[in-house]
């Protein structure tokens, strides 16, 4: 049984340094400028139809494929890390890497979620 992406993404609040991520040899973390270019003002669409929105004003939302949504604010860090503080108070950081021809989100516990599409939202 597959675990929905958003449950996994929201369940791990511990911050981890980028050097501890479960990366592969061909993964290239984005620079802060590249991370900003790929995320800010865009919607990232995952293969399970979940969508992460990184608004220009710093607001973040993750909408599950079936429609429910988590809200928060994000901060872009060095070495391809995007951290989100949700309205519930929980915090999560994800590593975004260029992996082959697409971007991939890696959770703090090493789960990998390739990004299907990047759609401008603003």
BAFI-3210 file (N, C-alpha, C; in Angstrom, 3 decimals, decimal comma, padded with zeros to 6 digits):
// residues 122
n [1|2|3|4|5|6|7|8|9|10|11|12|13|14|15|16|17|18|19|20|21|22|23|24|25|26|27|28|29|30|31|32|33|34|35|36|37|38|39|40|41|42|43|44|45|46|47|48|49|50|51|52|53|54|55|56|57|58|59|60|61|62|63|64|65|66|67|68|69|70|71|72|73|74|75|76|77|78|79|80|81|82|83|84|85|86|87|88|89|90|91|92|93|94|95|96|97|98|99|100|101|102|103|104|105|106|107|108|109|110|111|112|113|114|115|116|117|118|119|120|121|122]
n.u [000,842|000,618|001,834|000,301|001,828|001,714|001,170|003,520|005,301|004,548|004,975|007,495|009,174|011,820|014,828|017,412|020,775|021,920|023,945|023,286|021,255|019,581|020,964|021,636|024,308|024,098|022,537|022,029|022,097|020,161|021,268|020,767|019,705|018,830|016,955|015,090|014,264|013,023|011,004|009,616|006,645|005,564|003,822|004,442|003,938|003,286|003,673|001,561|-000,464|-000,497|000,086|002,425|002,534|004,405|004,156|004,849|004,817|005,760|004,014|002,894|001,415|000,196|-001,557|-003,360|-003,795|-006,498|-007,689|-007,669|-005,901|-002,750|-001,465|001,014|004,156|007,073|010,688|013,602|016,640|020,243|021,995|019,884|017,695|014,420|012,435|009,503|007,112|004,276|000,819|-000,002|002,188|004,140|007,257|009,029|011,662|012,798|014,852|015,657|016,573|018,343|017,825|018,878|016,829|014,837|013,419|013,658|012,124|013,394|012,679|013,295|013,744|014,703|012,980|011,973|010,544|009,741|009,255|006,619|005,557|006,128|004,396|003,729|002,290|001,884]
n.v [-001,179|002,184|005,072|008,189|011,074|013,597|012,920|011,651|013,761|015,618|014,422|014,420|016,340|016,983|018,793|018,337|018,263|019,035|017,311|014,882|013,739|011,244|010,912|010,307|009,350|010,886|013,054|016,512|019,064|022,077|025,445|028,310|030,374|028,923|027,282|029,187|030,119|027,818|027,200|029,475|031,198|029,159|026,040|022,840|019,750|016,490|012,945|011,604|013,334|015,234|018,614|021,137|024,464|027,334|030,350|033,755|035,523|034,040|032,204|028,828|025,920|022,610|020,447|017,564|014,843|014,132|016,409|017,697|020,154|021,363|024,142|026,765|028,494|029,072|028,790|029,347|027,652|027,184|025,049|023,703|023,252|023,462|024,765|024,365|025,842|024,856|025,856|024,500|024,470|022,558|021,696|021,199|020,096|019,854|018,428|019,567|018,307|018,200|015,552|013,606|014,223|015,574|017,385|016,329|015,758|015,206|013,721|014,259|011,765|010,373|009,530|009,618|011,804|012,285|015,175|015,870|018,006|021,540|024,353|027,680|029,882|032,460]
n.w [000,000|-000,855|000,746|001,115|-000,271|001,091|003,765|004,495|004,039|005,972|008,379|009,552|011,488|012,287|011,865|009,504|008,489|005,172|004,323|005,421|004,000|002,040|-000,636|-004,145|-006,386|-008,750|-008,033|-007,834|-005,682|-005,616|-006,060|-003,905|-005,472|-007,738|-006,510|-005,656|-008,188|-009,242|-007,387|-006,169|-006,678|-008,100|-008,780|-007,722|-009,108|-008,200|-008,905|-007,719|-007,951|-005,959|-004,852|-004,366|-003,438|-003,733|-002,817|-003,827|-001,678|000,453|001,527|001,862|000,501|000,569|-001,350|-001,223|-003,558|-003,471|-002,488|000,199|002,233|003,474|005,198|005,386|005,951|004,032|003,899|002,102|002,045|002,093|-000,257|-001,593|000,125|001,333|003,808|005,750|007,851|009,326|009,843|012,048|013,632|013,336|011,763|008,726|006,622|003,279|000,761|-002,394|-005,442|-008,577|-010,525|-012,843|-015,559|-014,248|-011,425|-008,034|-004,936|-001,774|001,236|004,766|005,860|003,752|001,715|-001,682|-004,051|-007,198|-009,244|-011,272|-012,844|-013,205|-012,582|-013,356|-010,962|-010,316]
ca.u [000,000|001,402|001,490|000,170|002,983|001,553|001,286|004,941|005,972|004,170|005,168|008,865|009,518|013,195|015,705|018,594|021,705|021,860|024,908|022,708|020,149|019,802|021,092|022,283|025,517|023,803|021,722|022,688|021,279|020,043|021,762|019,648|019,112|018,105|015,801|014,135|013,737|012,177|009,906|008,850|005,637|005,237|003,194|005,112|002,950|003,902|003,030|000,309|-001,309|-000,325|000,633|003,041|002,532|005,331|003,738|005,864|004,781|006,276|003,017|003,051|000,298|000,290|-002,883|-003,370|-004,476|-007,950|-008,235|-007,426|-004,732|-001,947|-001,012|002,142|005,084|008,325|011,938|014,590|017,948|021,349|022,163|018,669|016,757|013,251|011,816|008,141|006,471|002,841|-000,018|-000,104|003,412|005,153|008,214|009,591|012,577|012,965|015,954|015,256|017,757|018,215|018,143|018,660|016,117|013,759|013,645|013,156|012,050|013,827|012,265|014,352|014,036|015,257|012,002|012,157|009,327|010,017|008,289|006,111|005,394|006,261|003,439|003,697|001,012|001,778]
ca.v [000,000|003,410|006,121|009,469|011,950|014,661|012,350|011,448|015,054|016,366|013,621|014,408|017,723|017,194|019,379|017,531|018,930|018,512|016,236|013,660|013,297|010,009|011,302|009,389|009,913|011,877|014,139|017,806|020,036|023,378|026,610|029,093|031,081|027,929|026,873|030,291|030,132|026,652|027,079|030,684|031,548|027,966|024,860|021,591|018,679|015,184|011,883|011,194|014,514|016,207|019,864|022,087|025,827|028,233|031,696|034,809|036,154|033,127|031,223|027,491|024,990|021,292|019,885|016,150|014,529|014,084|017,729|018,398|021,022|021,824|025,514|027,202|029,456|028,403|029,532|028,670|027,580|026,856|023,667|023,090|022,888|024,317|024,426|024,860|025,833|024,760|026,591|023,661|024,631|021,582|022,166|020,141|020,537|018,931|018,704|019,525|018,045|017,867|014,130|013,320|015,269|016,191|017,690|015,342|016,177|014,149|014,026|014,116|010,351|009,782|009,164|010,420|012,083|013,057|016,224|015,645|019,273|022,813|025,248|029,026|030,202|033,908]
ca.w [000,000|-000,939|001,691|000,420|-000,150|002,087|005,107|004,714|004,088|007,169|009,577|010,012|011,781|012,694|010,867|009,245|007,581|003,812|004,153|005,959|003,148|001,292|-002,031|-005,082|-006,990|-009,785|-007,488|-007,711|-004,947|-006,263|-005,325|-003,391|-006,610|-008,540|-005,713|-005,753|-009,553|-009,476|-006,442|-005,839|-007,677|-008,879|-008,201|-008,057|-009,195|-008,028|-009,676|-007,065|-008,155|-004,898|-005,365|-003,444|-003,973|-003,064|-003,216|-003,781|-000,350|001,467|001,946|001,294|000,670|-000,063|-001,550|-001,554|-004,808|-003,269|-002,219|001,459|002,114|004,604|004,962|006,189|005,359|003,702|003,858|001,276|002,695|001,198|-000,702|-002,107|001,188|001,558|005,096|005,897|009,161|009,086|010,787|013,245|014,402|012,945|010,776|007,882|005,575|002,161|-000,144|-003,798|-006,259|-009,992|-010,617|-014,258|-016,304|-013,463|-010,022|-007,082|-003,543|-000,856|002,607|005,768|006,106|002,544|000,687|-002,894|-004,803|-008,410|-009,565|-012,630|-013,561|-012,492|-013,227|-012,761|-010,325|-010,122]
c.u [000,888|000,896|001,374|001,351|002,836|001,662|002,759|005,638|005,702|004,544|006,564|009,377|010,983|014,019|016,967|019,484|021,683|022,823|024,365|021,588|020,546|019,859|021,767|023,443|025,215|022,907|022,563|021,771|021,282|020,711|020,538|018,941|018,308|016,848|014,709|013,475|012,743|010,930|009,027|007,938|005,209|004,497|003,980|004,062|003,689|003,109|001,764|-000,740|-001,323|000,356|001,168|003,076|003,430|005,023|004,878|005,937|005,252|005,266|003,223|001,744|000,638|-001,128|-002,737|-004,078|-005,984|-008,539|-007,959|-006,067|-004,083|-001,425|000,165|002,921|006,402|009,501|012,927|015,949|019,019|021,283|020,858|017,628|015,655|012,585|010,455|007,726|004,974|002,068|-000,225|001,107|004,484|006,011|008,773|010,550|012,704|014,160|015,425|016,529|017,375|018,696|017,844|017,962|015,027|014,216|013,026|013,199|012,451|013,429|013,438|014,687|014,437|014,268|012,104|010,834|009,682|008,884|007,899|006,074|005,681|005,417|003,500|002,319|000,824|002,525]
c.v [001,243|004,417|007,426|010,382|012,954|014,127|012,165|012,787|015,791|015,651|013,724|015,821|017,990|017,781|018,535|018,298|018,253|017,357|014,895|013,087|012,038|010,328|010,199|010,111|011,006|013,014|015,398|018,759|021,377|024,452|027,359|029,826|030,119|027,462|027,926|030,292|028,987|026,616|028,320|031,086|030,371|026,926|023,649|020,491|017,350|014,126|011,341|012,309|015,473|017,441|020,732|023,443|026,680|029,652|032,694|035,438|035,236|032,123|029,916|026,736|023,690|020,752|018,441|015,954|014,504|015,398|018,397|019,095|021,303|023,208|025,856|028,292|028,728|029,375|028,712|028,775|027,313|025,386|022,972|022,701|023,946|023,850|025,093|024,766|025,888|025,525|025,806|023,812|023,621|022,152|020,972|020,777|019,435|019,379|018,561|019,361|017,915|016,426|013,691|014,492|015,957|016,529|016,588|015,944|014,986|014,579|013,787|012,662|009,625|009,321|010,139|010,563|012,921|014,030|016,077|016,921|020,433|023,811|026,620|029,323|031,689|034,636]
c.w [000,000|000,070|000,925|000,736|000,975|003,508|005,434|004,888|005,384|008,462|010,186|010,270|012,110|011,559|010,739|008,280|006,223|003,603|004,652|005,093|002,398|-000,207|-002,834|-005,753|-008,009|-009,304|-007,349|-006,951|-005,678|-005,410|-004,794|-004,524|-007,492|-007,815|-005,794|-007,134|-009,791|-008,589|-006,334|-006,996|-008,536|-008,054|-008,672|-008,024|-009,143|-008,787|-009,018|-007,141|-006,972|-005,471|-004,231|-004,121|-003,096|-003,541|-003,044|-002,387|000,779|001,981|001,179|001,472|-000,029|-000,143|-001,988|-002,895|-004,665|-002,769|-000,896|001,414|003,464|004,253|005,862|005,487|005,126|003,774|003,042|001,950|001,640|000,799|-001,064|-001,080|001,302|002,846|005,201|007,353|008,898|010,148|012,081|014,156|014,049|011,821|010,017|006,889|004,530|001,341|-001,568|-004,617|-007,726|-010,090|-012,044|-014,921|-015,496|-012,063|-009,174|-005,696|-002,694|000,554|003,552|006,076|004,825|001,496|-000,475|-003,637|-006,029|-008,701|-011,028|-013,446|-012,621|-013,269|-012,566|-012,185|-010,168|-011,203]
res [x|x|x|x|x|x|x|x|x|x|x|x|x|x|x|x|x|x|x|x|x|x|x|x|x|x|x|x|x|x|x|x|x|x|x|x|x|x|x|x|x|x|x|x|x|x|x|x|x|x|x|x|x|x|x|x|x|x|x|x|x|x|x|x|x|x|x|x|x|x|x|x|x|x|x|x|x|x|x|x|x|x|x|x|x|x|x|x|x|x|x|x|x|x|x|x|x|x|x|x|x|x|x|x|x|x|x|x|x|x|x|x|x|x|x|x|x|x|x|x|x|x]
***
